[in-house]
Amino acid sequence: MIADSESPTDNTYTLINACIQKVATGPEYSKDIAFEEARDTMRLILGRRVDPVQAAVYLIALRMKRETDDENLGSLQAILDVRPWIPARRWPTFGPARSTKAIAGK
């Protein structure tokens, strides 16, 4: 697993390049990646430890090949690891409150 405090190393480039090679080889040859690979790669991307072009290639290729559940769950886990809790805010309303009758035109 990739630690948050890691700086870019050969392992970083090896992981992102390996994942890009798996998912960006065309519709017939692309391979799925494991939960751990997806999680670690997304952590690198969110931590800004990979080149933005590599991040874009990875994300676009992943989308084009159609993500698997493991890939989506791994990416989600990385997002939750970076920001596990987001406070809910009450957004301001603009204008008077409307009832459902007013919206429906009744």
N, C-alpha and C positions, 0 to 999 in steps of 0.2 A: 504494500500500500504506500502511496505517496504522502509524505508528511507535508504539512502546510508551510513549514519553514525552509523547505528544500529550495536551493537555487537551481537554475538550469544546469543540467549535467548531461553526460553521454546517455545516462539512463532515460532522461526526459526525452531526448531526441530519438532514442531507440523506441520508446513506447509510442510516441505520436507517429513516427514513421511506420512502425509495424501495424498500427491500427489503420492508418491511411492506406497502406498496401492491401490490407484485408478488405476494406469497404469500398475502395475507389478503383476497382479493377474491371469495371464494366458490369452490365446486368447479368451476364451468364457466369462470371467468375468471382464476383464479390462474395465474401464469406461473412458470416455473423461473428461478432465478437462477444466475449463472455461479460457477465455482469461486472466483474472486477476490472477488466480492461476498459469498459465504458466508464465506470466510476473514476478510475485513476486518470483517464484521458480528460474527462470533463473537469476534474480537479485541477489539472494542469492548465486547461483553458481558462477556467474561472480565476485561477491564481495568476494569470497573465505570464505564465512561464513558457509559453510557446509563441512562435511567430504568428501574428494575426492571419497571415495567408494560410499557414498550415491549419489553424483552427477553422478557417472558413472552408477549406478543402475537405477537412474531416466532417464537419457538420453538414455540408451540402451533399457529400457522397453518402453519408449515413441516411439522410432523408431520401435520396434518390433510390437507394437500394431497398427502402422501407425498413424501418427499425423493428427489431424484435422486442418482445416484452423485457427480456434481460437487458438489452441495450438501453431502453427507456428507463427501466428501474435503476440501472447503474448511474445514468445521467441524473436522475432525480435524487438519488442518494448523495451524489456529489454536491448538488445544489443545497440540499438540506444540511450537509456537513458544513458548508460555507456559511449558510444563514439558516440555522435550525428553527428560528422562531421569528415571525414577522408580526408585529403588533397590528391589530385591526384598528383602523381609524374611522371615525365618523366623518364622512365627507359632508361639506356644507351643501345645503339645498339652495337652489336659486329660485326665487319667486314663491308665491303662496303654495302651501300644500294642497294637493288635489285628492279628491275622493275618487274611488273607482267609477262612481256614477258620472262624475264630471268628465273623466277620461273617455268613457264609453259614449258620451253624448246624451245621456238620459237625464 
